[in-house]
Amino acid sequence: MNIQAVRGPAEIRRARSENPKMRERDLAVALGISEAELLAAHLGQGVTRIDPDVSRILPALEAVGEVMALTRNESAVHEKVGVYEKITVGAQHALVLGRDIDLRIFPARWAYGFAVEKRAGDDVRRSLQFFDKAGDAVHKVHLRPASSLYAYQKLIEDLHHEDQVSPIEVQADKIVDEVPGDVLPAANVLRDRWSAMTDVHQLFGILKQLKLTRHQAVHLIGEDYAWRLEEDALTTMLHQAVNGEVPIMCFVGSSGCIQIHTGAIKTVKPMGPWINILDPGFNLHLRTDHVKELWAVRKPTKDGHVTSMEAYDADGRLIAQFFGERLEGQAERPDWRTMVENLPRQASGQVA
């Protein structure tokens, strides 16, 4: 069977059987369908549909114990091992603020959920996978040897969806987080509001009011607040963070979840177009060839300015964001600030 755009569950299952080693995400792309549709075609065959109700999922996950949490976008995969704990759930946002698993969740984006069991020889790999209305993954949870199988099975039972037969229908358009306005505001309007910030989280409200994307804002704000770095400065930064023992914060987001690592990193390895952090409890896989713009960004706070590194793809979408490790109310680490400020800058007016 040629891999081509297919929709029927039987055709999808046949393509899966003919490509047993192909990753689900890659197979879905090859078939011209979403990853959620690929899973839905296997309902009753190692796949169970569950209710994607964040207010019920998160407390149930805490009981499962140690797991691996995974959040990705088109260009970066962020994996953390830990326990879902210190959970707060609201209508618009949910938080997981555990020592290892640190998430910002947008419940309205969680449209489909599945429990997936895959056999690999004598082993069974179990996961919970959640998707947005376009069928793109927002968050995945992979069980580990220390996970509670009883709590996992009870979660599936409690969240069991009434329809375990019908294919799902996803929306054609991808979920877009930022919609730019038709007209850019004057730079001084953005600068006035930016310079008055006392907390980095205020930037979201400023951009929303001015109908700006984050990518537009860094272009508009001026070089005292944001400056272009050479794209390979991201890899340089990671190696310097290892060598200088500078603990970092690494943010990677999907349409429905932002996942954060905080702490030192030990092992950074390139592999083809990927740069990888391969540490116990934390893995990052990032496509450096997707990084078309890399920016250092300075934001004022009541504790002094905070410096981030922001990687954008060809469409101006944020791939990943990095900070020095910092607690609320603390000044920025001087070693992180010095490191970022001394990374190679792109010459003004240079066209990438």
FIVEX-407660 format. One line per field, with one value per residue (C-alpha): x, y, z; residue in one letter. Coordinates in steps of 0.1 Angstrom, whole numbers. Layout:
<sites>
u	c(X | ...)
v	c(Y | ...)
w	c(Z | ...)
resn	c(a | ...)
</sites>
This chain:
<sites>
u	c(0 | 14 | 15 | -9 | -38 | -63 | -93 | -110 | -101 | -94 | -70 | -53 | -49 | -35 | -9 | 0 | 5 | 26 | 48 | 52 | 84 | 73 | 65 | 28 | 35 | 55 | 30 | 1 | 20 | 27 | -10 | -22 | -41 | -37 | -21 | -54 | -72 | -45 | -51 | -89 | -87 | -73 | -101 | -105 | -71 | -48 | -65 | -92 | -109 | -111 | -126 | -100 | -113 | -83 | -100 | -103 | -72 | -46 | -57 | -59 | -24 | -10 | -20 | -2 | 31 | 63 | 57 | 73 | 56 | 60 | 51 | 62 | 57 | 68 | 104 | 111 | 103 | 104 | 104 | 104 | 103 | 84 | 51 | 21 | 17 | 8 | -21 | -45 | -73 | -93 | -117 | -90 | -58 | -44 | -11 | 12 | 40 | 58 | 95 | 101 | 69 | 61 | 32 | 9 | -22 | -50 | -80 | -101 | -75 | -78 | -103 | -95 | -79 | -67 | -51 | -27 | -11 | 16 | 33 | 70 | 79 | 69 | 67 | 36 | 42 | 13 | 6 | -21 | -23 | -42 | -49 | -65 | -94 | -70 | -58 | -24 | -8 | -10 | 5 | 14 | 21 | 42 | 41 | 74 | 83 | 76 | 41 | 10 | -7 | -38 | -42 | -36 | -64 | -87 | -81 | -91 | -122 | -133 | -127 | -139 | -156 | -191 | -182 | -155 | -164 | -168 | -140 | -132 | -136 | -109 | -109 | -89 | -70 | -42 | -47 | -30 | -20 | -13 | -32 | -14 | -34 | -36 | -17 | 14 | 13 | 39 | 71 | 70 | 35 | 50 | 82 | 62 | 42 | 72 | 94 | 66 | 65 | 71 | 66 | 74 | 39 | 25 | 39 | 10 | -16 | 4 | 7 | -30 | -40 | -18 | -27 | 9 | 26 | 56 | 77 | 64 | 72 | 108 | 113 | 96 | 108 | 144 | 179 | 181 | 153 | 158 | 186 | 192 | 217 | 234 | 212 | 240 | 243 | 216 | 239 | 267 | 246 | 237 | 273 | 283 | 255 | 270 | 306 | 298 | 273 | 247 | 212 | 186 | 149 | 136 | 101 | 85 | 48 | 21 | -13 | -26 | 4 | 37 | 62 | 92 | 125 | 144 | 179 | 214 | 220 | 248 | 248 | 244 | 248 | 241 | 226 | 220 | 198 | 189 | 206 | 198 | 199 | 202 | 200 | 184 | 149 | 151 | 155 | 152 | 153 | 153 | 156 | 183 | 176 | 141 | 155 | 153 | 156 | 172 | 167 | 179 | 151 | 152 | 121 | 118 | 106 | 104 | 136 | 156 | 154 | 152 | 169 | 155 | 167 | 138 | 140 | 115 | 108 | 103 | 67 | 75 | 63 | 81 | 99 | 115 | 124 | 153 | 160 | 185 | 170 | 152 | 125 | 99 | 112 | 148 | 172 | 184 | 215 | 245 | 263 | 232 | 229 | 266 | 266 | 236 | 249 | 283 | 268 | 275 | 251 | 238 | 250 | 223 | 206 | 219 | 195 | 193)
v	c(0 | 34 | 59 | 86 | 107 | 82 | 87 | 53 | 35 | 2 | 20 | 37 | 4 | -13 | 15 | 10 | -27 | -22 | 4 | -11 | 7 | 42 | 67 | 76 | 113 | 106 | 80 | 105 | 131 | 106 | 96 | 132 | 129 | 140 | 119 | 119 | 104 | 77 | 67 | 69 | 44 | 18 | 21 | -13 | -24 | -11 | 23 | 35 | 69 | 89 | 122 | 150 | 167 | 184 | 189 | 152 | 141 | 160 | 147 | 112 | 115 | 124 | 89 | 72 | 84 | 87 | 91 | 109 | 140 | 151 | 183 | 192 | 214 | 211 | 218 | 208 | 179 | 184 | 154 | 154 | 125 | 131 | 132 | 154 | 174 | 208 | 210 | 239 | 238 | 267 | 273 | 291 | 277 | 248 | 245 | 216 | 230 | 199 | 197 | 180 | 183 | 220 | 228 | 256 | 241 | 256 | 232 | 246 | 233 | 197 | 182 | 144 | 119 | 84 | 57 | 38 | 4 | -9 | -43 | -46 | -82 | -91 | -55 | -33 | 5 | 25 | 62 | 88 | 111 | 144 | 164 | 197 | 202 | 199 | 165 | 178 | 166 | 190 | 167 | 130 | 110 | 79 | 53 | 41 | 10 | 29 | 40 | 27 | 4 | 3 | 41 | 42 | 16 | 34 | 67 | 50 | 35 | 68 | 88 | 61 | 79 | 67 | 64 | 38 | 32 | 64 | 80 | 115 | 146 | 172 | 208 | 215 | 245 | 243 | 259 | 294 | 310 | 345 | 364 | 395 | 427 | 444 | 475 | 477 | 502 | 529 | 516 | 542 | 529 | 494 | 508 | 528 | 498 | 474 | 497 | 500 | 462 | 450 | 413 | 393 | 378 | 412 | 410 | 387 | 413 | 441 | 421 | 412 | 448 | 460 | 430 | 421 | 387 | 380 | 378 | 412 | 427 | 418 | 433 | 465 | 471 | 483 | 468 | 479 | 454 | 428 | 419 | 393 | 365 | 342 | 311 | 288 | 308 | 285 | 255 | 276 | 287 | 251 | 240 | 271 | 264 | 229 | 241 | 270 | 250 | 277 | 263 | 273 | 273 | 258 | 263 | 244 | 248 | 231 | 247 | 235 | 232 | 248 | 225 | 238 | 224 | 242 | 233 | 224 | 205 | 180 | 164 | 183 | 163 | 172 | 145 | 155 | 187 | 181 | 195 | 173 | 176 | 140 | 141 | 117 | 131 | 157 | 154 | 182 | 175 | 207 | 211 | 237 | 238 | 251 | 281 | 310 | 338 | 337 | 367 | 378 | 397 | 419 | 425 | 448 | 435 | 449 | 429 | 442 | 432 | 395 | 382 | 354 | 336 | 330 | 308 | 313 | 293 | 305 | 315 | 335 | 309 | 304 | 271 | 274 | 299 | 299 | 318 | 315 | 297 | 322 | 323 | 350 | 379 | 372 | 392 | 375 | 353 | 374 | 344 | 338 | 375 | 378 | 346 | 357 | 392 | 379 | 355 | 363 | 389 | 392 | 425 | 452 | 451 | 416 | 395 | 359)
w	c(0 | -10 | 18 | 7 | 21 | 36 | 59 | 65 | 97 | 78 | 55 | 84 | 103 | 72 | 68 | 104 | 100 | 69 | 87 | 122 | 131 | 119 | 146 | 149 | 143 | 112 | 98 | 104 | 84 | 56 | 55 | 54 | 87 | 123 | 150 | 169 | 138 | 136 | 172 | 168 | 139 | 164 | 191 | 207 | 194 | 222 | 221 | 245 | 241 | 274 | 284 | 281 | 312 | 327 | 361 | 365 | 347 | 367 | 402 | 388 | 374 | 408 | 420 | 391 | 406 | 386 | 349 | 319 | 308 | 272 | 254 | 219 | 190 | 153 | 163 | 199 | 222 | 260 | 283 | 321 | 346 | 378 | 396 | 389 | 422 | 435 | 411 | 406 | 381 | 368 | 339 | 318 | 332 | 351 | 369 | 379 | 400 | 411 | 418 | 385 | 364 | 359 | 335 | 324 | 308 | 288 | 293 | 265 | 240 | 252 | 228 | 225 | 249 | 245 | 266 | 244 | 251 | 227 | 230 | 224 | 228 | 264 | 274 | 273 | 269 | 283 | 277 | 279 | 249 | 245 | 214 | 203 | 179 | 149 | 162 | 171 | 204 | 233 | 260 | 266 | 297 | 295 | 323 | 338 | 358 | 391 | 380 | 397 | 372 | 394 | 394 | 357 | 350 | 374 | 356 | 323 | 339 | 354 | 322 | 298 | 268 | 259 | 222 | 216 | 179 | 158 | 140 | 151 | 129 | 134 | 122 | 91 | 104 | 129 | 163 | 163 | 196 | 183 | 156 | 144 | 140 | 106 | 116 | 138 | 167 | 169 | 184 | 212 | 224 | 228 | 244 | 270 | 281 | 279 | 300 | 327 | 333 | 368 | 360 | 329 | 328 | 321 | 285 | 275 | 283 | 266 | 234 | 235 | 239 | 211 | 188 | 184 | 183 | 204 | 172 | 160 | 193 | 194 | 160 | 170 | 206 | 199 | 205 | 241 | 249 | 221 | 198 | 172 | 179 | 154 | 152 | 163 | 196 | 210 | 208 | 222 | 251 | 260 | 260 | 280 | 306 | 310 | 313 | 335 | 356 | 350 | 358 | 332 | 327 | 294 | 281 | 252 | 244 | 223 | 217 | 250 | 274 | 283 | 299 | 319 | 331 | 358 | 369 | 358 | 326 | 321 | 287 | 254 | 221 | 185 | 162 | 126 | 127 | 163 | 195 | 224 | 262 | 275 | 313 | 338 | 342 | 315 | 277 | 251 | 214 | 193 | 155 | 150 | 113 | 122 | 141 | 117 | 142 | 177 | 200 | 233 | 251 | 281 | 302 | 332 | 365 | 401 | 408 | 378 | 342 | 332 | 301 | 279 | 248 | 223 | 192 | 163 | 132 | 97 | 104 | 135 | 159 | 192 | 193 | 228 | 254 | 279 | 311 | 339 | 369 | 390 | 417 | 419 | 439 | 431 | 408 | 377 | 379 | 369 | 353 | 330 | 321 | 313 | 292 | 270 | 266 | 253 | 228 | 191 | 178 | 143 | 127 | 125 | 91 | 83 | 64 | 76)
resn	c(m | n | i | q | a | v | r | g | p | a | e | i | r | r | a | r | s | e | n | p | k | m | r | e | r | d | l | a | v | a | l | g | i | s | e | a | e | l | l | a | a | h | l | g | q | g | v | t | r | i | d | p | d | v | s | r | i | l | p | a | l | e | a | v | g | e | v | m | a | l | t | r | n | e | s | a | v | h | e | k | v | g | v | y | e | k | i | t | v | g | a | q | h | a | l | v | l | g | r | d | i | d | l | r | i | f | p | a | r | w | a | y | g | f | a | v | e | k | r | a | g | d | d | v | r | r | s | l | q | f | f | d | k | a | g | d | a | v | h | k | v | h | l | r | p | a | s | s | l | y | a | y | q | k | l | i | e | d | l | h | h | e | d | q | v | s | p | i | e | v | q | a | d | k | i | v | d | e | v | p | g | d | v | l | p | a | a | n | v | l | r | d | r | w | s | a | m | t | d | v | h | q | l | f | g | i | l | k | q | l | k | l | t | r | h | q | a | v | h | l | i | g | e | d | y | a | w | r | l | e | e | d | a | l | t | t | m | l | h | q | a | v | n | g | e | v | p | i | m | c | f | v | g | s | s | g | c | i | q | i | h | t | g | a | i | k | t | v | k | p | m | g | p | w | i | n | i | l | d | p | g | f | n | l | h | l | r | t | d | h | v | k | e | l | w | a | v | r | k | p | t | k | d | g | h | v | t | s | m | e | a | y | d | a | d | g | r | l | i | a | q | f | f | g | e | r | l | e | g | q | a | e | r | p | d | w | r | t | m | v | e | n | l | p | r | q | a | s | g | q | v | a)
</sites>
